[in-house]
Amino acid sequence: MIGFIQNLIDALSLGGLYALTALGIGLLFGILRLINLAHGDLISVAAYALIVPSVDVTARMFIGDFNILFLLPSIALIVILLALATDLMAFRPLRKATTPTLMIASFAVSYIIQNGILMIYGSRPKAINLWGAANQQIQVGDLRVPLLQVITVVVTIALMVGLSLFLSKTRYGVQMRAAAEDFRMAQYLGVKGNFVIGIAFAISGILAAAVGLLYVTQSGSLSHTMGVPLALFAFVAVVVGGMGSLPGAVVGGFAIGFVVTMLQAYLPPDLRVFRDAFAFAIVILVLLFRPQGLIPARNVIERV
Amino acid sequence: MDRILSNIRTLQTPVLLIVLLAIVSGLASLTGSDAMATTIAEMMIRVVVVVGLYVFIGNSGIISFGHISFMCIGAYAAAWMTAAPTFKQIMLGGLPAWLQTEQYPFLVAMAFAAVLPAIVGLALGGAITRLGGIACSIATFAFLMITNSVYANWDSVTAGVSSIIGIPTLVGPWVAWVFAGVAILAAWFYQISRHGLMLRATRDDPVAAQASGINLVKARLGAFVLSAALVGLGGGLYAQFLGILTVDPFYLGLTFITLAMLVVGGMSSLTGAVIGVIGVTIIVELLRMFERGSMGPITLPPGSQELGLGILMALILVLRPTGLSGGRELKLFGRSRPAAPAAPEAAQAAPAE
């Protein structure tokens, strides 16, 4: 029983990372119909921004050594600026393009960012120790929980509450939801399209920065493709949850986290290396029965 | 007479493309350098792969990020058939006996390299072509990661992270050219067939096509299986070109380069697929020369080749979304082409909502 509860906490914290990533992706998909394949690379950039840019094998902390009150805003700012730059240079000229074209463009952006990281930081993975204290365990009865997992869950909940307050209570949040519902109509009613899209990119940047910092604290290493698996699980979470639905993205993220953790815990040891294959197979099975996802959005079917 | 003329009109595009490839290959072999022969052989193999990719992406309008998996499956299929039995018995104990103890001829291996991916494509496609276009693309991305992790970890049949060696290297520029021709003809005959036209109709207007009685899932599945077979064939050629096989090349980098070739040439025509391979190969080779510093005073830092390719692809998408070919097919005479549809300008320019 204790074992199961511990697995459940693992699932919650992993699912939290997937859910935050899926939110960043889902937010842009709702407004722009853009599947941002470069989102994972924003996560990598958040982690790489901690160290001094160089091709040396050992990483030297740069922003990572700052006081946490400076560290968080500076990393967030860097990622937000990068997210806005990708919008300005690649996606804004493609506002009228089809969804497949946008997806390919984001794939190109992803390739450019990954190879940019390679050029600046070199190709070898680097070890990095951020907030080592967070990896200690806290004892609750028989249960031993890594502090970092608690932090991850708390941060996930805080960001989600913050985002939903923003979307429901503030002027720009309401505009953003209107744009996601019907972009052209929202523009006719005075919503500034590019401004709202910019805010969406900035928020997805903040979410990516949070995921990047949490993930690098846990994994302790940097590589130029570190964000790709996270983003891929998040894409799958967005599809499972129901494309275009933010609650769906969150539910999908936690569902994927749950499936992956339970497979890791209960698969026979020699099959564990194929964990992701089993996870994706389960996802495809779910989609065969519910092709619209677990929580379908209302406005995904095109009007003719 | 009329019949001959119409046959010429129908077949001119694939024949012109095959001749074009022969001219490029012939010009390159004039230099007589081994490096150039390697480049050309690799280019021809990529023609097979990109034409295979085009059969699904170009005709259905759905982007696939997973086709390099089929290339991987095809490459390993060819390696299982042709690698030395002594190596297979020591390193690949998980293979069935008929593969472990025998060594099959080249053409049999190529057939297997096309059939095995087609079977996998049928199983996968049966599930994912039911999803909407975008969800289907994401599922293909997941498939890429699954294949990569399975082939990297299934030690008893793929030798895991170490490599399969001793594959006979039978593929040079001209052998690869023959297969490129086969792929081009297969793609062309599919495209002008009833099934190809139905699929193109679903691409240009899914609602109207379904209202006219076209089965969307079936149309997509047919193209998916054919394109899996062609890409797998490209993988088999690649294995017998390299002579040594690991899982590493069949991942994001190759996925990007092949997609870039298709986008640069123009996704919605066969001519675009072929021209894209030639154009991107030339650009990549030029950038490589600049990186090596063999182009005079200007030396670019390592990595500029990848960055350059990424930026080129983004520029093409913004400035000329229909690619170099503009979505048209290469032809010498006959403006109207009754058998194949016009360039889908309307579909490209349609707003996103």
Interface residues (C-beta under 8 A of the other chain):
Chain A: L32 R33 I35 M89 A90 P93 L94 R95 K96 A97 T98 T99 P100 T101 L102 M103 I104 A105 F107 A108 V109 Y111 I112 Q114 N115 G116 L118 M119 D182 F183 R184 T225 V228 P229 L232 F235 V236 V238 V239 M243 V273 F274 D276 A277 F280 A281 V283 I284 L287 L288 P291 V300 E302 V304
Chain B: G61 I62 I63 F65 A127 I128 R130 L131 G132 G133 I134 A135 S137 I138 A139 F141 A142 F143 M145 I146 S149 V150 N153 V207 L252 F256 L259 A260 V263 P301 P302 G303 E306 L307 L309 G310 I311 M313 A314 L317 V318 P321 A347 Q348 A349 A350 P351 A352 E353
